[in-house]
């Protein structure tokens, strides 16, 4: 019998049931070394061992999947000098490798930009980088639009 190919979905955190939130928290406690055993981690978050083992291999943060991948980020930027330069500098600081930059002609004071980044070798996860980019002056919107 042929093995079925896995299907993945990108789901917002607030849509997840509590058992999956707790599974993620337990995995984080183990990964960070706060807890040294599964038993300790599941007790701390209020989750059964059975539920942890049932879901642990099926739920993980987006940024775990994005390591060593190409991620495309969409931006809506104010049309003024230095805004795109700030973004490129911040990506370079995180050791992201920029592969492509596509920018539309500015209309009504804003420009659409998409940047594809190779994440292998980055010093931080993509979620942290995107959050930092969204806070830069002149950045009105950021959104991850693709990953390969």
SULZI-V684319 format. One record per residue. N is the residue number from 1. RES is the residue in one small letter. PHI is phi as a letter, one per 40 degrees, with the letter a starting at -180 (999 if undefined). PSI is psi in degrees with one decimal (* if undefined). OMEGA is omega as a letter, one per 40 degrees, with the letter a starting at -180 (* if undefined). Layout:
BEGIN
n=N res=RES phi=PHI psi=PSI omega=OMEGA
n=N res=RES phi=PHI psi=PSI omega=OMEGA
END
This chain:
BEGIN
n=1 res=x phi=999 psi=129.5 omega=a
n=2 res=x phi=c psi=140.6 omega=i
n=3 res=x phi=c psi=133.2 omega=i
n=4 res=x phi=c psi=143.6 omega=i
n=5 res=x phi=c psi=137.7 omega=a
n=6 res=x phi=c psi=144.1 omega=i
n=7 res=x phi=b psi=133.4 omega=a
n=8 res=x phi=b psi=148.7 omega=i
n=9 res=x phi=b psi=146.7 omega=i
n=10 res=x phi=b psi=116.1 omega=a
n=11 res=x phi=b psi=135.7 omega=i
n=12 res=x phi=c psi=143.6 omega=a
n=13 res=x phi=d psi=-40.2 omega=a
n=14 res=x phi=c psi=-14.4 omega=i
n=15 res=x phi=c psi=-8.8 omega=a
n=16 res=x phi=c psi=143.5 omega=i
n=17 res=x phi=c psi=159.6 omega=a
n=18 res=x phi=d psi=-35.6 omega=a
n=19 res=x phi=c psi=-35.6 omega=i
n=20 res=x phi=c psi=-36.7 omega=i
n=21 res=x phi=d psi=-45.3 omega=a
n=22 res=x phi=c psi=-35.8 omega=i
n=23 res=x phi=c psi=-44.2 omega=i
n=24 res=x phi=c psi=-44.4 omega=a
n=25 res=x phi=c psi=-43.5 omega=i
n=26 res=x phi=c psi=-43.5 omega=i
n=27 res=x phi=c psi=-40.2 omega=i
n=28 res=x phi=c psi=-42.5 omega=i
n=29 res=x phi=c psi=-39.8 omega=i
n=30 res=x phi=c psi=-43.7 omega=a
n=31 res=x phi=c psi=-40.0 omega=a
n=32 res=x phi=c psi=-7.3 omega=i
n=33 res=x phi=g psi=9.9 omega=i
n=34 res=x phi=c psi=-39.0 omega=i
n=35 res=x phi=b psi=142.3 omega=a
n=36 res=x phi=c psi=-13.0 omega=i
n=37 res=x phi=b psi=156.5 omega=i
n=38 res=x phi=c psi=-42.5 omega=a
n=39 res=x phi=d psi=-46.7 omega=i
n=40 res=x phi=c psi=-43.3 omega=a
n=41 res=x phi=c psi=-45.8 omega=a
n=42 res=x phi=c psi=-34.3 omega=i
n=43 res=x phi=c psi=-40.2 omega=a
n=44 res=x phi=c psi=-35.9 omega=a
n=45 res=x phi=c psi=-4.9 omega=i
n=46 res=x phi=g psi=46.3 omega=a
n=47 res=x phi=b psi=145.9 omega=i
n=48 res=x phi=c psi=151.9 omega=i
n=49 res=x phi=c psi=-37.9 omega=a
n=50 res=x phi=c psi=-44.1 omega=i
n=51 res=x phi=c psi=-40.8 omega=i
n=52 res=x phi=d psi=-50.7 omega=a
n=53 res=x phi=c psi=-28.4 omega=i
n=54 res=x phi=c psi=-39.1 omega=a
n=55 res=x phi=b psi=-13.1 omega=a
n=56 res=x phi=d psi=-32.8 omega=a
n=57 res=x phi=c psi=5.4 omega=a
n=58 res=x phi=b psi=-7.4 omega=a
n=59 res=x phi=b psi=130.0 omega=i
n=60 res=x phi=a psi=152.5 omega=a
n=61 res=x phi=c psi=148.9 omega=i
n=62 res=x phi=d psi=-42.5 omega=a
n=63 res=x phi=c psi=-25.6 omega=i
n=64 res=x phi=c psi=-36.9 omega=i
n=65 res=x phi=c psi=-22.5 omega=a
n=66 res=x phi=c psi=-9.6 omega=i
n=67 res=x phi=c psi=130.5 omega=i
n=68 res=x phi=g psi=19.2 omega=a
n=69 res=x phi=b psi=177.8 omega=i
n=70 res=x phi=b psi=123.9 omega=a
n=71 res=x phi=b psi=134.0 omega=i
n=72 res=x phi=b psi=128.0 omega=a
n=73 res=x phi=b psi=131.5 omega=i
n=74 res=x phi=c psi=139.8 omega=i
n=75 res=x phi=b psi=146.3 omega=i
n=76 res=x phi=b psi=114.2 omega=a
n=77 res=x phi=b psi=145.7 omega=i
n=78 res=x phi=c psi=139.5 omega=a
n=79 res=x phi=c psi=88.2 omega=i
n=80 res=x phi=a psi=156.5 omega=a
n=81 res=x phi=d psi=137.6 omega=i
n=82 res=x phi=g psi=-12.2 omega=a
n=83 res=x phi=c psi=-51.3 omega=i
n=84 res=x phi=c psi=-36.7 omega=i
n=85 res=x phi=d psi=-41.1 omega=i
n=86 res=x phi=d psi=-43.0 omega=a
n=87 res=x phi=c psi=-47.3 omega=a
n=88 res=x phi=c psi=-39.4 omega=i
n=89 res=x phi=c psi=-44.0 omega=a
n=90 res=x phi=c psi=-39.1 omega=i
n=91 res=x phi=c psi=-42.1 omega=i
n=92 res=x phi=c psi=-37.8 omega=i
n=93 res=x phi=c psi=-31.1 omega=i
n=94 res=x phi=c psi=2.0 omega=i
n=95 res=x phi=g psi=27.3 omega=i
n=96 res=x phi=c psi=141.5 omega=a
n=97 res=x phi=b psi=110.4 omega=a
n=98 res=x phi=c psi=125.7 omega=a
n=99 res=x phi=c psi=-44.1 omega=i
n=100 res=x phi=a psi=151.3 omega=i
n=101 res=x phi=b psi=123.1 omega=i
n=102 res=x phi=b psi=122.7 omega=a
n=103 res=x phi=b psi=132.4 omega=i
n=104 res=x phi=c psi=165.5 omega=i
n=105 res=x phi=c psi=131.6 omega=a
n=106 res=x phi=c psi=134.0 omega=i
n=107 res=x phi=b psi=134.0 omega=i
n=108 res=x phi=f psi=37.2 omega=i
n=109 res=x phi=g psi=5.5 omega=i
n=110 res=x phi=b psi=155.7 omega=i
n=111 res=x phi=b psi=142.7 omega=i
n=112 res=x phi=c psi=131.4 omega=i
n=113 res=x phi=b psi=137.3 omega=i
n=114 res=x phi=b psi=137.3 omega=a
n=115 res=x phi=b psi=128.0 omega=i
n=116 res=x phi=b psi=130.9 omega=a
n=117 res=x phi=b psi=133.9 omega=i
n=118 res=x phi=c psi=125.4 omega=a
n=119 res=x phi=c psi=-9.7 omega=i
n=120 res=x phi=c psi=131.0 omega=i
n=121 res=x phi=g psi=0.9 omega=i
n=122 res=x phi=c psi=147.0 omega=a
n=123 res=x phi=c psi=-4.7 omega=i
n=124 res=x phi=a psi=165.0 omega=i
n=125 res=x phi=c psi=161.4 omega=a
n=126 res=x phi=c psi=-33.1 omega=i
n=127 res=x phi=c psi=-44.0 omega=i
n=128 res=x phi=c psi=-43.0 omega=i
n=129 res=x phi=c psi=-48.0 omega=a
n=130 res=x phi=c psi=-40.3 omega=i
n=131 res=x phi=c psi=-41.9 omega=i
n=132 res=x phi=c psi=-41.9 omega=a
n=133 res=x phi=c psi=-37.4 omega=a
n=134 res=x phi=c psi=-19.4 omega=a
n=135 res=x phi=c psi=-5.0 omega=a
n=136 res=x phi=c psi=146.5 omega=i
n=137 res=x phi=c psi=127.1 omega=i
n=138 res=x phi=g psi=-6.7 omega=i
n=139 res=x phi=c psi=115.3 omega=a
n=140 res=x phi=c psi=-30.2 omega=a
n=141 res=x phi=a psi=141.7 omega=i
n=142 res=x phi=b psi=146.1 omega=a
n=143 res=x phi=a psi=132.7 omega=i
n=144 res=x phi=c psi=121.7 omega=a
n=145 res=x phi=b psi=-9.0 omega=i
n=146 res=x phi=a psi=157.9 omega=i
n=147 res=x phi=a psi=137.8 omega=i
n=148 res=x phi=b psi=* omega=*
END
